Amino acid sequence: MEGTMKHQLQPASKLSWSPGLRNLIQDEELESNIDDDDGSEEVALNLDSDSELQEAFKKGLLKPGLNIIGRETKRSFRNEAEGLKKCLGQLSNQLPWLERLDMVVVPAKAGEEMKDKEAKHAAKREIKLSGKGKSFNISNDPVHNDFKRELHFYQLAQSAVLEGIPKLKVMGVKTKRPDDYFAEMAKSDNHMQRVRHKLLDQKLAAERSEKAKHLRELRKFGKATQIAVQQQRQKEKRELMEKVKKFHKGQKDALDFLDEDKDHASKTKNRPPSSTHPPEKRQMNWRRQMKDKQYGFGGQKKRSKYNSKESVDAFPPSMPNTKGKGKGKGKGKSKGKGKGAGKSNQKQRPGKARRQKMHARKKR
Amino acid sequence: MAPPRKRKRVSADEESDSDDERENALPTVRSSDEPPPKKTKWINRQRVLVFASRGITFLQRHFMEDLRRLLPHSKPEAKKEKKESLIAINEICEMKNCNKCMYFEGKKKQDLYLWMSNVSQGPSMKFLVENINTMKELKLTGNCLKGSRALLAFNEEFNSAPQYCLMKEMLTQVFGTPHHHPKSQPFIDHVFTFCIVDKRIWVRNYQICEEDGSLIEIGPRFVLNPIKILEGSLWGQTLWENPDYVSPNIRRRMLKIAKSGRYMDKLMQKKSLEKRRPAVSYPVDKSMDVFSS
């Protein structure tokens, strides 16, 4: 079983040796394995120790890059048929079949259903693997072979059932439990629930993927129609340009075709927008709207504070609120600036002396 | 609980036997209500000790527990220390009153070996357990009663060689639930399938869904790769060895060697390319340059 590994003189991959040398080494191994004195096998070298090997290397018998994996030592495997039979005789108990329930059976013949299953699986695997491998062969596919093997086991069990159950029925043994017989099962209810869940999930996933496939196909079809429409438009444009050219060259007198085209264009433009763009029914984003209201939306903001003709004319402003619409940035600031502007309208602040007097009065 | 009760019963039987012998006749008066002497229906008294060594992985432990659950005639036992010799198992079995044993031996936290033995008399056989799928896996959707009996299906190859015949007998006795076993259910609702393919025994367990032959797999799934058969129970002469068996250690080593060889090959290829690469790509005559200006 274990290959005897010879010394590795130098790292090498190739076994480059002369046939004569190979013989030598094999003989040597024979000798070491079986202590056998053979006169004809007068071997000059006895390649046992390191030093001898080195010597051989010096002589040039061994080439660098020699790496010999010795021949496997042959192991004899025991197989004593007599002993086995005797053991079988000891072990076997002469009990009726009902106690043992063992059967040697031939796998049941595959029904139509099974054959169909196998063919389906093979087709599935072929589709999956045909793209990848260069030389794909279903008989070499391990997954499909696994499937086939499992089917074989299944058929074996099937034939055992078909043979055994009637036999038991003849003997009057109950095989099926009645529906009202409750007992502990090998797998708990909890576990079976999980199994059921998984099966359901699988079914759902299959349905979903089927649906997605269908949609993908539809989309493909949609793409085709889109391309057709684009081509149609390009064609129309080309034709129009040609006609215009002809008019320029004087080949055509009237410009009727333009009207025609306009009519055509208007027709295409005025079609109901329902198909591509549904009427604006988008839900209002209230948050966005409020932000727009507060901070402004659209338009230039950066030169909004420059004086303009209007603003200069409006000075001193009669109206406090002269700031441009959509002028960004805080209300608070504008309030502070607007102080001077709103002077005329606002009540003037009383002078210091008066204020102090008012204060004193309040305090009292 | 069970052994003492049983012992009592046995002793009672013995007493009654001895009484019978003493009296040598039936009692003269018998009440009509008196129950008739009980006839035990449970003849096939197989008891299988299912246990493992220390150092098995969780998957292997679950697998073992599945087997215990499926075989009502099995008995559990604490994990065995590896230091103890295999022969000690015989004593453990005797103490537990078992005549068969399944001993799982975990090695290197990855390989699982299974010893099946007929205790005290032999033979015993060793398998390597491969490709374990436990009953907990969700893709195995079947279910059966806990402790119901199973049909045992073997394929024809089991009759082809003496070692396979012996294995069949052993598997029948270990996996077959005895009729009228106290812990068993009286129905037969699943099938154990043993199939020799590729010189290994593939074991499957199916629920009998309909009696016309539609089945659902229950699990566990596993493959037994036979290694050897011993004459005695976990000792004795080797009767058979599998010549095709390669131990997982050797297989892993070979893979490693193959890998290392790949690396060396790559290095050597590079070296040889360097060697072979010519110094001059194309011989050019220097005098040709004279005319080009």
Interface residues (C-beta under 8 A of the other chain):
Chain A: M1 E2 P11 A12 S13 K14 F77 R78 N79 E80 A81 G83 L84 K85 C87 L88 Q90 L91 S92 N93 L95 L98 E99 R100 L101 D102 M103 V104 V105 V106 P107 A108 R149 E150 H152 F153 Y154 L156 A157 Q158 S159 A160 V161 L162 G164 I165 L168 V173 K174 T175 K176 R177 A183 E184 M185 A186 K187 H191 M192 R194 V195 K198 L199
Chain B: I43 N44 R69 L70 N118 Q121 G122 P123 M135 K136 L138 K139 T141 N143 C144 L145 K146 G147 S148 R149 A150 L151 L152 A153 F154 N155 E156 F158 N159 P162 Q163 C165 L166 K168 E169 M170 T172 Q173 G176 P178 H179 Q185 P186 F187 I188 D189 V191 T193 C195 V197 W202 R204 Y206 I208 E211 D212 G213 L215 E217 I218 K228 I229 E231 Q237 T238 L239 W240 E241 N242 P243 I250 G261 M264 D265 L267 M268
